[in-house]
Structures are given as C-alpha cells and as structure tokens.
C-alpha cells in the first residue's frame, strides 16, 4: 500500500507544488500558443501536426448527419476524416478568437472559439464559426468535440453531392471502440 502511494500520489503532489502559480500560468500560456499554432497549421492543410498530438485512443465528435459527421476513436480514423475534410473544403483558414485553458498537464480542458473562411470543392465561398472543446492528458489530445453550425456543413455536402462529388455523399467516417481502447 505504501509503495503504491509513493509511486502514484507523491509524484503528483510534488509536481503540483513544484509547478506553483508561475508554472501553472506558463503551462496554460504554452497550451494556448500550441493551440493557436495548430489551428494555423490545420488551415495550411497540415493536419498531421494535430494527429500527432493525439493519444492512441481518443474521441473526436463532429455533429451532424452528413459526410463529416459522426465520431472517431483512433488516429487513423481522424486522419481519414481530415483527408475528407480537405477534399470537400480544399481552402479553409481558421482565426482563433479566444482560448481558455483549465487544469494541469495531466488533465487539462481547453475551449477554443474560432471563425473560419475558405472555399468548398466547387469554388464557392464558405465560412462558419464555432468552438472546440479538447481534453488533454499529459499533453495528448484524448477528446475533441467540435461545436459549430453543422447545418452549413450539411448544406455544402448536399450541394457537392448533387454536383457528383462522391465523398460529399459518403457515410460518415467512424470506427468501433474496443474495451482496450478506452482511456
């Protein structure tokens, strides 16, 4: 019992004390900078940066009943989702409005308010706004839920599907989570 306490609890207590107020503020500032940089990179079609920051098991939720909707639980499924996103929206830039970070490195929640602009695959302008809620565990994204006007996304998917873009009419990219995948 004593050794389990020393191995698991004491390092967390020491880390909290060592972090202090300045360390906590530094952690939050670092997370905010990383989030802003990652949104910029995703707007440059570099989604591998984000995929590389995820845990081996994650939950990605994109609302709506359309080709981009649904949930994913693995890096591979998230990568496929991004590939489809940029096939349907080849130009998509994000402007991060606000980032809020709560928690510490081993368990942090982040909320990101953003606006985006770009073009759909047919060249038509597209814009939306929303919020991402992320959860980090030891610096890895384990939860990513996107809150946005999913009706705008559905309308673009329907329009592209009518123009013959097969991916716009495809079933959502999903995968099955197994018991061993649970974080």
C-alpha positions as CSV (number, residue, x, y, z in Angstrom):
1,X,0.0,0.0,0.0
2,X,2.7,2.5,1.0
3,X,4.7,1.8,-2.2
4,X,1.7,2.3,-4.4
5,X,1.0,5.7,-2.7
6,X,4.6,6.8,-3.2
7,X,4.7,5.7,-6.8
8,X,1.4,7.2,-7.8
9,X,0.3,10.0,-5.5
10,X,3.6,11.6,-4.3
11,X,4.9,12.5,-7.8
12,X,1.6,14.3,-8.5
13,X,1.8,16.2,-5.2
14,X,5.4,17.2,-5.9
15,X,4.6,18.2,-9.4
16,X,1.7,20.5,-8.2
17,X,4.0,22.1,-5.5
18,X,6.9,22.5,-8.0
19,X,4.6,24.0,-10.6
20,X,3.3,26.7,-8.4
21,X,1.4,29.7,-9.8
22,X,4.1,30.7,-12.3
23,X,4.4,27.1,-13.6
24,X,0.6,26.8,-14.0
25,X,0.4,30.1,-15.8
26,X,3.3,29.0,-18.0
27,X,1.7,25.7,-18.8
28,X,-1.6,27.5,-19.8
29,X,0.3,30.0,-21.9
30,X,2.2,27.2,-23.6
31,X,-1.0,25.3,-24.3
32,X,-2.7,28.5,-25.8
33,X,0.3,29.1,-28.1
34,X,0.3,25.5,-29.2
35,X,-3.4,25.6,-29.9
36,X,-3.2,28.8,-32.0
37,X,-0.2,27.4,-33.9
38,X,-2.0,24.0,-34.5
39,X,-5.1,25.8,-35.8
40,X,-2.9,27.8,-38.2
41,X,-1.2,24.6,-39.4
42,X,-4.5,22.8,-39.9
43,X,-5.6,25.8,-42.0
44,X,-2.4,25.2,-44.1
45,X,-3.6,21.6,-44.6
46,X,-1.1,20.3,-42.1
47,X,-3.4,18.1,-40.0
48,X,-0.7,15.6,-39.2
49,X,0.6,18.0,-36.6
50,X,-2.8,17.6,-34.7
51,X,-3.0,13.9,-35.4
52,X,0.5,13.6,-33.9
53,X,-0.7,15.3,-30.7
54,X,-3.4,12.8,-30.1
55,X,-3.3,9.9,-27.7
56,X,-3.5,6.4,-29.2
57,X,-7.2,6.3,-28.1
58,X,-9.3,9.4,-28.5
59,X,-12.9,10.6,-29.0
60,X,-13.5,13.0,-31.9
61,X,-17.0,14.3,-32.3
62,X,-18.2,16.3,-35.3
63,X,-22.0,16.9,-35.1
64,X,-24.4,16.4,-38.0
65,X,-25.9,13.9,-40.3
66,X,-23.5,14.3,-43.3
67,X,-20.2,13.0,-44.7
68,X,-18.1,14.8,-42.0
69,X,-20.4,13.9,-39.0
70,X,-20.0,11.2,-36.5
71,X,-17.4,10.0,-34.0
72,X,-13.9,8.6,-34.4
73,X,-11.8,6.8,-31.8
74,X,-8.4,6.3,-33.5
75,X,-5.7,8.4,-35.1
76,X,-6.2,6.6,-38.4
77,X,-9.9,7.4,-38.5
78,X,-9.1,11.0,-37.5
79,X,-6.5,11.2,-40.3
80,X,-9.1,9.8,-42.8
81,X,-11.6,12.4,-41.6
82,X,-9.1,15.2,-42.2
83,X,-8.4,13.9,-45.7
84,X,-12.2,14.0,-46.5
85,X,-12.5,17.5,-44.9
86,X,-9.8,18.9,-47.2
87,X,-11.2,17.1,-50.2
88,X,-14.6,18.8,-49.6
89,X,-13.0,22.1,-48.4
90,X,-9.7,22.5,-50.1
91,X,-9.3,26.0,-48.7
92,X,-10.1,26.5,-45.1
93,X,-8.4,29.1,-42.8
94,X,-9.1,29.5,-39.1
95,X,-8.9,32.6,-37.0
96,X,-8.7,31.7,-33.3
97,X,-10.7,34.3,-31.3
98,X,-10.2,33.0,-27.8
99,X,-8.5,30.1,-26.0
100,X,-9.4,29.1,-22.4
101,X,-7.3,26.5,-20.6
102,X,-8.3,24.9,-17.3
103,X,-6.3,22.2,-15.5
104,X,-2.8,20.9,-15.3
105,X,-0.6,18.9,-17.7
106,X,-2.0,15.5,-16.6
107,X,-5.7,16.6,-17.1
108,X,-6.5,19.8,-18.9
109,X,-9.6,21.1,-20.7
110,X,-9.3,23.6,-23.5
111,X,-12.0,25.6,-25.2
112,X,-11.2,27.4,-28.5
113,X,-13.5,29.9,-30.1
114,X,-12.9,30.3,-33.8
115,X,-14.1,31.5,-37.1
116,X,-13.2,30.1,-40.5
117,X,-13.3,31.1,-44.1
118,X,-12.4,29.3,-47.3
119,X,-13.9,27.6,-50.3
120,X,-15.7,24.4,-50.9
121,X,-14.6,21.9,-53.6
122,X,-16.8,23.7,-56.1
123,X,-15.1,27.0,-55.5
124,X,-18.0,28.6,-53.6
125,X,-17.1,30.6,-50.5
126,X,-17.6,29.0,-47.2
127,X,-17.5,30.3,-43.6
128,X,-18.5,29.1,-40.2
129,X,-17.8,29.8,-36.6
130,X,-17.7,27.6,-33.5
131,X,-16.0,26.2,-30.5
132,X,-13.8,23.2,-30.0
133,X,-13.6,21.6,-26.6
134,X,-10.5,19.5,-26.1
135,X,-9.2,17.4,-23.3
136,X,-5.5,16.8,-22.8
137,X,-4.0,14.0,-20.7
138,X,-0.2,14.6,-20.3
139,X,-0.2,16.8,-23.3
140,X,-2.0,14.4,-25.6
141,X,-5.5,15.1,-27.1
142,X,-7.9,12.4,-25.9
143,X,-11.1,14.3,-26.6
144,X,-12.0,16.7,-29.4
145,X,-15.6,17.9,-29.7
146,X,-16.5,20.4,-32.4
147,X,-19.5,22.7,-31.8
148,X,-20.4,24.7,-35.0
149,X,-23.2,25.4,-37.3
150,X,-23.3,21.8,-38.7
151,X,-26.3,22.8,-41.0
152,X,-23.9,24.9,-43.0
153,X,-21.6,21.9,-43.5
154,X,-24.6,19.7,-44.4
155,X,-25.7,22.2,-47.0
156,X,-22.3,22.2,-48.6
157,X,-22.1,18.4,-48.6
158,X,-25.6,18.2,-50.2
159,X,-24.6,20.8,-52.9
160,X,-21.4,19.0,-53.7
161,X,-23.1,15.6,-53.8
162,X,-25.6,17.0,-56.3
163,X,-22.6,18.0,-58.4
164,X,-21.2,14.5,-58.3
165,X,-18.6,14.7,-55.6
166,X,-18.9,11.2,-54.2
167,X,-17.1,11.9,-50.8
168,X,-19.8,14.6,-50.1
169,X,-22.5,11.9,-50.1
170,X,-20.4,9.2,-48.3
171,X,-21.3,7.7,-45.0
172,X,-19.5,9.4,-42.0
173,X,-16.1,8.1,-41.2
174,X,-16.5,6.1,-37.9
175,X,-14.7,3.3,-36.2
176,X,-15.5,1.0,-33.4
177,X,-14.0,1.4,-29.9
178,X,-13.0,-1.7,-28.1
179,X,-12.7,-2.1,-24.4
180,X,-8.8,-1.9,-24.6
181,X,-9.1,1.4,-26.4
182,X,-10.8,3.2,-23.5
183,X,-8.6,6.0,-22.0
